[in-house]
Amino acid sequence: MSDFTARKGFLLLAGSVAALTCASGGAYAAEGDDVIIVTATKRNTDLRDIAGSVSAVTEESLKDINAQSLSDYITRVPGVVFNDYQPGVSEVVIRGVASTTYHEANQATTGYYLNEIPLIEPGFPLAIPDVDAFDLQRVEVLRGPQGTLFGSSSLGGAINYVVNEADASGFDAGFEGNISTTRRSGEPGYAVKGMINAPLIEDKLAVRVVALQRFDAGYLDNPQAGIEGSNDLRVRGIRGSIVFTPTDTTTLSTLSMYQEYNLDDQTYVIFGADPQVPTYDRATNVPEFQDTDFMLHSVKLEQDLGFAAFTALGSYVEKSSDLAFDDSIFFGGDDPRTGTPQLSSSFGESKTYYGELRLASVGDGPFSWFVGANYTKMNADSTGAVFIEGIGAYIDANPGMFGGQPSSLIAPDDLTQRTVSDSQVREIALFGEASYTFADVLTLTVGGRVFEYTSEPRLQFLPNADLVPPFDFQPSPSKESDFIPKVSLSYEPTDNFMIYGLYSEGYRIGGVNVYSAATPGLPLSFESDATRNFEIGTRIDLADGAVIVDLAAYHIDWSNIQARLFTPIDFNAYTINGGGADINGVELSLVLNPTDYVSFSSSVSYTDAELSTLLPDSFAPGGGYAEGTQLPGASDWVLANNLEFHFDDMALKPRFSIAHRYLTEAPVAFGATLQKGGYHIVDLNASIEVTDQIELGVYAKNLFDEYGILNAPFSFAGSVTRPRTIGALIRWNYQ
């Protein structure tokens, strides 16, 4: 990015902050004086009453911006960046807590939930569900460590998708159709989505079904494989909900969901000599497909006991992932022994069982509390293989080069390497919170989580053509237990003003280095890491919700970092523990509703995320990365603005909005000179209501066709922004 462009971006950001601060603003997605109830604290709570950094992107907001997936809306929340790598494994990063712009080699640093059901297994996530935005009630984003309430994998924060469940009060149905064209794509994209909500017994029993199919046309070319628009993506999903309310005090509900991502070819490009020169080309011998899916089944009982509310929740989540890579791009061409490319594949499955019991106080007294217990059991297995066509015949023709071992032993079916891993993890935990309000204005909340994890990993590296000694790594079951505290103090003299202080913690469990099993000398396992968060903030509502401000400042201490690194030459990924990081930041969120026709929201985040001690890397100059090194992808400044005009009193109720996002540059990896970010994205949305039931809209995403690097785990290859996409949509609602 040129110096002029950088200065322009900083001036634009500074001007926006100055203007908005002078005008005073409000919290993102607070939507004027509407009350938004969230479940982020394991209880139904008014968003404005939470002593912590919580945002809610509502169903109305998702429709207004024509959101399809996380990339359309998640970066509008302060303190959040999105490592948009491959669909189904892209990661949300909150407050800079990440060691890569790729994806973590173990648990993600952000927790993901759907109606409070964990979507991330306690280990490497085979898929990171990007739940389609259709028929979502809201998306809650909790910023800062959430270990007390949500357990492991919430080092930086958590995301809770809240889907609409069956409603027995009346029949409802909805439909959304979408067609689009992306510059460079050879065919249109489309989406077809529908919902039916049917009462079976009035006010007692109802069922809701949602189904969707989305096709995002590819915009990359793979001339080596002879394919234009190679990275086509198909998303399919179905969701069903049954809610039974036999009495006024009892609710029994079930929720099931299946969603799959089928990517024809990976989304990374091969950079030229100057990575800032736009390129949309890949170069592989075969398409590198990636298929991921997840299935969820859950049942929940909610019972009003009079003195307290009882909740019992059970769920089962199953995931699978199947992908292929062409390794020849790393090694400079085909295998010289066979004249064929080296291809690698990976297939994995995981099954996670989860149960939770909670008891929470009811009423509006000064003292409130809840206690809970949960149990998690996860079984996961994966296989990895390297394939070189014809290598078996070459081995048998040259036995002296392979110690006399036959291909049937070291390369069956031309598989030169085979890795098998499986893992069993069990967790049991007790958690709770208690709050007391003094003199109706000062509230002290204390919480904690006591947990114990038991892990049983196994990693097998089978006989191979590289003659690396095979092994069967099966350590004794390991146990880890700890106490995770949380405490907050809030002062709320009026309904329109709050100031709070918060301390919270997060953690991840350890694991094994599956992807570097073929590299002797690397550690086979790694330990847990943890974050501690110190935060102060304020919430201000002015002029009956016309002006809303959220402001938070925080310090995060990240210890014993699980850092994802890569070996040179063959680029095998592995994780080590070491070093620490200090993350300091400020988040400002504002909403302005100056008239009935205009609304404006903005979020501004400053993050200073650096290593606090040396992070060791035996392959790096000097043996590692020094104190003061910026964390990968942790942009100093992130800005998001949205200006909307809505004329509900006019014929057709026209609505028009313009959204702008900007983030400063940040390194793509430890030790990398290549930067991600440094670009502006502008989106437009417009719609009219033809009738009370039919809405028509048009949109443009990345209007100015801005080119930017999203991530690049290797400096010669990475993902880039999607080119300008223009589309039209129709929505129909029965009610």
C-alpha positions, 0 to 999 in steps of 0.5 A: 500500500502506498504512503498516500493510501495509508495517510488517507486511511488514517485521516479518514479513520481519525476524522470519523472518530473525531466527528462521532465522539463530538456527536456522541454515539451508541453501541453497535446493534443496539438499534435505538431504544429497542431492548435486545435480550441475550443469553451470553451470560447463561441467562436472559439478560438485557444487553445494556445491563451486562458488565462486559463487552458484548455485541448482538447483530440482530436479525434485522441488521443481518437482513439490512446488509444482506448477510450470508456468512460470517465475512459479511457481518462479523468484522463490523463488531469492534475488536474483531478480525476475520481470518477468511481462509477456506470456507468451513475452517475460517476463524474469527479472531477477537482482540488479536488473540491468534498465532497465525492468519491461517487456522490454529493447529489445535483448538481455535482461540474463539469459542463457537456456540449455537443456542448455547450448544458448543460447536467446537470440539476440545481439540483440532476443529475439523470444521468451524461452522459458519452458520448461514444467516437466514432465519437467525434471530441474532449473533452474540459476540462476547469479547474477552476471555470467557473460560468461566461460563464457556470453558476451553477454546474461548481465549479471546472471546466467543460467538453464540449463534441464536437461531429462531425456534418453533413458535406455537402462537401461529403459522409462519413461512418465509423465502429468500432468493438471491442471484449475483455476479462476481467480477472474474466469475464465469457464472452467476451465484445464487441462493435459495432459502426457505422456512416453515413454522407450523403449530401442531397444537395451538400454543402448545406444540410447533415445528419449524423447518429451514432449508437452504442451498447457496452457490458462490461462483469461483473467481480464481483461475487454475490454468495449470489444471485447466479450470477457470473460476476453479473455487466454486463453493456450494453450501447446503443446510437443513435445520429443524426445531420442535418446541412443546410447552405442555404447561406454563412452567415447562418447555421441552425443545429439540433442535437438529441441524446439518450444513455442508461446505463443498469447495471445488478448489482452494481459495489461495493464490500464488503471489508474483514477485510483488504480492501487492500486484493483483493476481487471481491465479492458482497453479496446481496439477489437480483441483484441491477440493475441500469438503466439510460438514457438521450435524447437530442434534440437541434436546433442552428442558426448561422448568420453572420451579418457582424459586429458580429456573432449571435447564437441562441441555444435551447435544451431539455434534458430528463433523467430517472433513475431506481435503486434498493438496498438490504438494508439488507447488512447494517442491518446485514441480513433479517428483523426479523419480516418477514424473508425477506430482506429489499429492496429499490428502486428509480425512477426519471425523469427530463426535462430541457429546455434551450435557449441561444442567443449570439452576438459576434464580428468578425475580428482580431482587438484589441477589441473583445467582446460577450454578451449573455443571457440564460433561463433554466427551469427544472422540476424533480420528483422522488419516493423512496420506501422501500419494505419488503415482507410480512410486510403488513400481519405482521402489520395486525396480530400485530396492537398493534405494529403499533398504530392500523393503517392498512397496507393499510395505512402505508405499501401498497403493502408491501412498508414500506416507501414512499418518493415523491419529485419534483422540479421546477427551473428557471434561467435567466442570462445575461453574456459576456466578452470583451477583448482589446489587448494593443501594440499587446502583452498585453490582458485584458479580463473582463467578468461577469454574472448576474443571478437569480434562482427561486426554488420551491421544494416539499418533501413528506414523506408519512405514513409509517410502522416506524411510523415516522410522515409524512410531506409535506415540501413545502417551499415558492419559493426561489429566488437567484441572484448574479453577477459572475465576471471574469478577466484575463491579458495575456502577449504574446510577441511572438506566442510561449510564453504566461503568464497570470493571472486569477480570476474566480468564480463558484457556485451551487444552494441549494436544499432539502435533499430527501434521509434523509427524514426518519431521524428526526432532519436532515435539510430538505434543504441546501443553495448554495456554491461557489468557487473563483479561483486565477491562474497564468500560462504560455504556451510555444511552442518551436522548431515549436511545438516539445516541448510544456509546460503548467504550472499553479498554483492556489488557490481556496477558497471554501465557505459554502460547500455543504457536503454530509454526512451519518447517522450512522447505516442506512447510509442515505445520506444528505447534510449540509452547513458549513465550507470552504476549501482552495485548492492550486495546481500546474499543469504541462502538457508537449508534446515532439515530438523529431522525426517524429516517437516518441511523449511523453506526460505527465501531473503532478498535485499537489493538497493540498485540505483541510478544512479551518474551521470546517465542522460540523457533529453531528454524528462525534467525536468532532461534525465535521471535523477539519480545515486541514482535507483532502477533500475526493478523493483529491490525493496530486499527480496525474501523467499520461504519454503516450509514442507513436511510430508511423511509418507512412512511413513504410508499414502498418503504425504501431503504438504502445503506452504505457500509465501510470497513478498513483495517491497517496492515499486520504481518501474516505470520511470525517472521513474515514480511508480507502484510495482510489488511491495508484496504478499504471495503465499501458495500451498498444495499438498497431495498423496497417493500412491494407489499407487506409480504414481499421485499425486493433488494439490490446490493454491491459488495466490495463496490470499488473492487479493492484487492487485499491480502486476507491471509498468507501462512506462506509468503508466496501464497495466500487468500485475497478479497473477493472481487466486486459482487453485484446482486439482487434478492427477493424476500417473502414472508407470510406474516 
